[in-house]
């Protein structure tokens, strides 16, 4: 896979976004193994913009790891400073699954019930309203109106 080419302005914007990030992937004494590549790929899929720390004192090895990861994972090399480097790859679009049978969840409301005598505190009640219910202005819970039933004949026609 070829690495992504970015303009200097895009690279600058990604560097600014990566400033506050902590390293997600650490490359240890074992060097660049298949497991490190797999974790880097997973981190790029999850985050898009990641920092990688390499615990090697040899600059040439670090530079080689940087270029290898960018080439093999199809990522754009953003920045390489010392033992840290930043990679970016656009995140894949996630498919949203729409569940049509899903109903609204319960909600809790606090209702104040004032006393008929003026000097007493109002009573606070917590009412749970389900997805098919509603709360009236008087503080009562009412069931939502059911859908009108259609006849079998009309259901077959549609």
N, C-alpha and C positions, 0 to 999 in steps of 0.2 A: 504494500500500500504506500502511496506517495504522501508526503507530508503536505499540509495545507499552507499555501502562501498567503501572507497577510500584508497589507499596506502598513507603513510605519505608524499611521494614525490609529489603525485598528490594534496594532501591537501595543501602542502606548495606553490605549483604553483598557486592554486586558491586563497590562502591568499594574495599572491603578487599581483595578478590581481585585487583583491577587495580593495586594499589599497586606491586607489584614488576615489573609488565610494562614493556617498552620499546615505543615507538611502532612499529607494524607498517606503517602507511600514512602517507606524507608528502604533503601538498598543497603544491605549489610555487607559483611566480609565475603559472602558467597558470590557477590557480584550480581550481574543481570541474569537471573534464572527464569525458567518458564513460569514459575509461581509469581515472581515479581511482575512479569509482563501481564499475566492474567489479572492480578490485583490492580495494576495501573489502568488496564482496559476497563475493569469494572468501576473504578473511581471516575474515569473520564465519562462513562455512560451515566453515572449517578450525578456528578457535579458539573461536568463540562470544563471547568477551570480548576486545575490542581497544582499543588506544590509537591515536589519530590526532593527528599534529602538523601544524599549519597555519603556513606561513612567511609570514604576512601581518601587517602592523602595525595594520590597521584592525579594531577590535573588532566593528563591525557586520557586516563581511564574514565574520569567523570565526563569529559567532553564526548567521548565515544558512546557512553551510556545514554547521554542526552540525545545525540543524533540517532542512535539506534531505536530508542523508544519513540521518537517523533516519526521516524520512517516506518517502523513496523506497525504502529498503532494508528497511523493516519492522522496524527495530531500536528498542531502548529507549535513550533518552539517559540516561546514568548520571551523568556529571560533565563540567563544562566549566570548566577553570582556565587562564587565560591562553591560550597557543597549543596546549595539549593538551586533548583531550577523549576520553571513554571511551564506547564503544557496546557494547551487548550484544544478542544474539539467540540463542535456543536452537538448538543444533546439530541438523541433521537426523540421523535414525537411519541408520546404515550397515547394509546387508544383508550378512550373512555367507554366503559361499559354502562349502558343505561338500563336500569332495572325498572320496568314499567309497573311491576307489582309493588314497588316500594311505597310505603305510606309515610306521612309526616310523623315525626317522633313526638313524645310527650313534652309539654312545656309546663313550667311552674310559674304561677302568678301569685303575687301578694295582694290580698284584698283587704281594704280597711272597712270595718263595719262600725259605724258610729252609734253611740248609745243614744237613747231617747232623752236621757237626762244630760244636760249640757256640760256639767262639770267633770264627767268621767272620760278616761282615755278611750280612744277607739280600739276595738279588738282587731288584731292582725291575724288573718288566716292565710295559709298557703294552700292554694288549690292546684291540683295537677289536671291539666287539660290535655286530653289525648288528641290524636290527629284528626279524628272524625267529630270533634266537639268544638264548641265555641263558648266564650265567656260573655254573658250579657252585661249591659251597663249596671244592672242591679247586683252583680256579683254572683249570679247563678250560672251553673254549667249546663249547657244544653247540647244535645246531640245534633249534629249537622243533618240537614235534610237529606234523606236517602235519594239516590238517583231514581227517576221514574222507571218502572219496569216496562220493557217493551215486550210485545207479544212474540210468540214463537214464529208466527208468520212474518213479522217485520224483521226479526233477526236473521231468518233464512234469506230474505231478499237482499240484504246488504252484503 
